[in-house]
């Protein structure tokens, strides 16, 4: 299960994720991102309550990063040690901007 809480303020968007980002929930996040990303210059994912991320979730992050490279910046905040380990092992920690 994944809960997505959005906060949009002008060209700034924060998506706070709670639960698990995996094969069954990644399409939900992708749909939400695609519906909101137009015109966003400052995109933040808040992972303080994200317990797990799978390769399907990583794919959504990569897709979002590619879009934001053209129109602004993407930051991922409050990453747990477990999720950070996945980012490190996959090399995503080198691709994404992650703030502890």
DRENDO-1510 file (C-alpha; in Angstrom, 1 decimal, always signed):
<recs>
REC; n; res; u; v; w
REC; 1; UNK; +0.0; +0.0; +0.0 .
REC; 2; UNK; +1.2; +3.5; -0.8 .
REC; 3; UNK; -0.2; +6.8; +0.4 .
REC; 4; UNK; +0.8; +9.9; -1.6 .
REC; 5; UNK; +0.3; +13.3; +0.0 .
REC; 6; UNK; +0.8; +16.3; -2.3 .
REC; 7; UNK; +1.6; +19.9; -1.6 .
REC; 8; UNK; +1.7; +22.2; -4.6 .
REC; 9; UNK; +2.6; +25.9; -4.2 .
REC; 10; UNK; +3.1; +27.6; -7.5 .
REC; 11; UNK; +5.9; +25.9; -9.4 .
REC; 12; UNK; +6.9; +23.9; -6.3 .
REC; 13; UNK; +5.6; +20.4; -5.7 .
REC; 14; UNK; +6.2; +18.1; -2.7 .
REC; 15; UNK; +5.0; +14.5; -2.8 .
REC; 16; UNK; +5.3; +12.7; +0.6 .
REC; 17; UNK; +5.2; +8.9; +0.2 .
REC; 18; UNK; +4.0; +6.6; +2.9 .
REC; 19; UNK; +4.3; +2.8; +2.7 .
REC; 20; UNK; +5.8; +0.7; +0.0 .
REC; 21; UNK; +6.8; +1.7; -3.5 .
REC; 22; UNK; +6.8; -1.5; -5.5 .
REC; 23; UNK; +5.4; -3.2; -8.6 .
REC; 24; UNK; +1.8; -2.8; -7.4 .
REC; 25; UNK; +2.0; +0.8; -6.3 .
REC; 26; UNK; +4.5; +2.3; -8.8 .
REC; 27; UNK; +1.8; +2.9; -11.5 .
REC; 28; UNK; -0.2; +4.9; -8.9 .
REC; 29; UNK; +2.8; +7.1; -8.3 .
REC; 30; UNK; +3.6; +7.4; -12.0 .
REC; 31; UNK; +0.0; +8.5; -12.7 .
REC; 32; UNK; +0.2; +11.1; -9.9 .
REC; 33; UNK; +3.5; +12.5; -11.1 .
REC; 34; UNK; +2.4; +12.7; -14.7 .
REC; 35; UNK; -0.7; +14.5; -13.7 .
REC; 36; UNK; +1.1; +17.1; -11.6 .
REC; 37; UNK; +4.6; +17.6; -13.1 .
REC; 38; UNK; +3.8; +20.1; -15.9 .
REC; 39; UNK; +5.1; +23.6; -15.0 .
REC; 40; UNK; +6.9; +22.3; -11.9 .
REC; 41; UNK; +10.4; +23.8; -11.4 .
REC; 42; UNK; +11.1; +22.6; -7.9 .
REC; 43; UNK; +10.0; +18.9; -7.2 .
REC; 44; UNK; +10.6; +17.2; -3.9 .
REC; 45; UNK; +9.9; +13.7; -2.8 .
REC; 46; UNK; +9.6; +13.3; +1.0 .
REC; 47; UNK; +10.5; +9.7; +1.8 .
REC; 48; UNK; +10.3; +10.0; +5.6 .
REC; 49; UNK; +7.5; +7.4; +5.8 .
REC; 50; UNK; +8.6; +5.3; +2.8 .
REC; 51; UNK; +9.5; +1.8; +4.0 .
REC; 52; UNK; +10.6; +0.1; +0.8 .
REC; 53; UNK; +11.3; +0.8; -2.9 .
REC; 54; UNK; +11.6; -1.8; -5.7 .
REC; 55; UNK; +13.0; -1.6; -9.2 .
REC; 56; UNK; +9.5; -0.5; -10.4 .
REC; 57; UNK; +9.7; +2.4; -8.0 .
REC; 58; UNK; +13.2; +3.3; -9.1 .
REC; 59; UNK; +12.0; +3.4; -12.7 .
REC; 60; UNK; +9.4; +6.0; -11.8 .
REC; 61; UNK; +12.1; +8.1; -10.0 .
REC; 62; UNK; +14.4; +7.9; -13.0 .
REC; 63; UNK; +11.6; +8.9; -15.4 .
REC; 64; UNK; +10.7; +11.9; -13.1 .
REC; 65; UNK; +14.4; +12.8; -12.9 .
REC; 66; UNK; +14.7; +12.9; -16.7 .
REC; 67; UNK; +11.6; +15.2; -17.0 .
REC; 68; UNK; +12.9; +17.5; -14.2 .
REC; 69; UNK; +16.3; +17.7; -15.8 .
REC; 70; UNK; +14.6; +19.7; -18.6 .
REC; 71; UNK; +12.4; +22.0; -16.4 .
REC; 72; UNK; +13.9; +22.3; -13.0 .
REC; 73; UNK; +15.3; +20.2; -10.1 .
REC; 74; UNK; +14.3; +17.1; -8.2 .
REC; 75; UNK; +15.3; +16.5; -4.6 .
REC; 76; UNK; +14.6; +13.4; -2.5 .
REC; 77; UNK; +14.5; +14.1; +1.3 .
REC; 78; UNK; +14.3; +12.1; +4.5 .
REC; 79; UNK; +15.5; +8.8; +3.1 .
REC; 80; UNK; +15.7; +5.9; +5.5 .
REC; 81; UNK; +18.8; +3.8; +5.9 .
REC; 82; UNK; +17.0; +0.9; +4.2 .
REC; 83; UNK; +16.0; +2.9; +1.1 .
REC; 84; UNK; +19.4; +4.6; +1.0 .
REC; 85; UNK; +21.1; +1.2; +0.9 .
REC; 86; UNK; +19.0; +0.3; -2.2 .
REC; 87; UNK; +20.0; +3.7; -3.8 .
REC; 88; UNK; +23.6; +2.9; -3.1 .
REC; 89; UNK; +23.6; -0.6; -4.4 .
REC; 90; UNK; +21.8; +0.3; -7.6 .
REC; 91; UNK; +23.9; +3.4; -8.2 .
REC; 92; UNK; +20.9; +5.7; -8.0 .
REC; 93; UNK; +22.6; +7.7; -5.2 .
REC; 94; UNK; +24.9; +9.0; -8.0 .
REC; 95; UNK; +22.0; +9.9; -10.3 .
REC; 96; UNK; +19.6; +11.5; -7.8 .
REC; 97; UNK; +19.9; +14.5; -5.5 .
REC; 98; UNK; +19.3; +13.1; -2.1 .
REC; 99; UNK; +19.2; +15.1; +1.1 .
REC; 100; UNK; +19.3; +13.3; +4.4 .
</recs>
